[in-house]
Amino acid sequence: LSTLGESINRDTSRHPYRFVHLVALLMVVGLMPKPAQSADVQELETETVIGKKQKWDPKKTHPEVFDPVNNERWRAGFRESFTTEIPEELKTVDALTRIRAMKRIVACADGWYYPFSRTAPKSEAPGIDIDILRDIAKRHEWKLDIVWANSGISLGYAFSATIDKGYCDFFVGLVHSDENDDVRDHHLVYTKPYVGVGFVLAVQGKASKVKTLAEIKEKKLKVGVPMLSPMEEYVRNNKMEYELYSQSHGLIDGMIKREVDAAMMWSGALAVAKNDFDVEFDVVSDFVPQPGQRWNGVWVVKEKEIQLKAFLDDELQTMLK
């Protein structure tokens, strides 16, 4: 239980939507009571428990959210599986040769890692990585297939269930880290970076004119930071006044409720804030995260697929020019 609790704290910090899977896991292993079976299944009313509900706008439509617990195909096992049969003569060739011969590129992506990737049954999958993949496929007149994975439990689990089995040619939506044991243990290598991600400074109220963390410390303002993140270690070491929040949603909620007037927020969480909440805080436009607060966004490829890595590196670098 202790190990599982540490896993929950660590992995849900990256994916705020994974808790539902962990609850399902607890039910399977018997650590939570199973719901009573009934012929009449009642549907619970929707309740907003974090943040404030956005004002209703008849012209605004919210993107569809993928709900695996209530998705019949997902529950039936149609997940993390290869999309198309590979001809016998192409099963032993390298990945890039197979891609060119079949005119199809297959990537693994997390189904709940917005704004980089997200899936839903009735709409096209949105996300930064998905847009990049579509552009690559379009330039080469290839078909694009996505194998949706769940890295909320751990990246190692996602790798084992997808790319290790040959279900995809590469895995998108990671950040470069020399300390990532999962990448090394699964014999994967990073592509060249294509985007920068990190913590950004959001301000409002008393902190609205603040530009740096040094100013926040000097003015003795309390700053909100995600629990178990590099920012928690930073504010502790620098003896700053701070408030800890569980996951990005909790931090956004703290800003909305004016519990803090400054927050170090994961850059990807800004898309969540804009999409799900009415927010009034601003992001310091010229704030530069310090080393240890920023990372390079990358994809991973099997280390033996040298030609495919070189191809992806060239494609990503071409798009950056």
Secondary structure, DSSP 4 states (H G I P E B T S, - for coil): -HHHHHHHHHHTTT-TT-HHHHHHHHHHTTSSPPPPP-SSPPPPPP---SS-PPPP-TT--PPP---GGG-HHHHTT-SS--SSPPPGGGSSS-HHHHHHHHTEEEEEEETEETTTEE-BTTBPPP-HHHHHHHHHHHHHT-EEEEEEE--SS-HHHHHHHTGGGTS-SEEEEEE--TT-HHHHHTTEEE----EEEEEEEEE-GGGTT--SHHHHHHTT--EEEETTSHHHHHHHHTT--EEEESHHHHHHHHHHTTS-SEEEEETTHHHHHHHHS----EE-TT--PPTTSEEEEEEEEETT-HHHHHHHHHHHHHHH-
